Amino acid sequence: MLTMKNVRSEENRIFADVYPENWGFSAVVSVNKFNLDDFSIELIKNEKAQNYISAYTSKAINRLRKIISGDEKMRNEMKIVWY
């Protein structure tokens, strides 16, 4: 599970702060509104977590893509759960 907080739209990008469950670090992800393949990930607090956060950030990036495409409503805070 992960929590996306501070989901926001700025100019041509949509951003979210990503907090993986019980990991003690976060990342900021963003996706370009006009090119869904253009995304960025900025790891916060723990550079060693880079290897572990990709599963979480990929879920967050896909959720941002759904928001951009109109399949999902943008909310300030969102939870993503998977099995």
Secondary structure, DSSP 8 states (H G I E B T S, - for coil): -EEEEEEEEETTEEEEEEEETT-S-EEEEEEESS-TT-EEEEEES-GGGHHHHHHHHHHHHHHHHHHHHTSS---SSEEE---
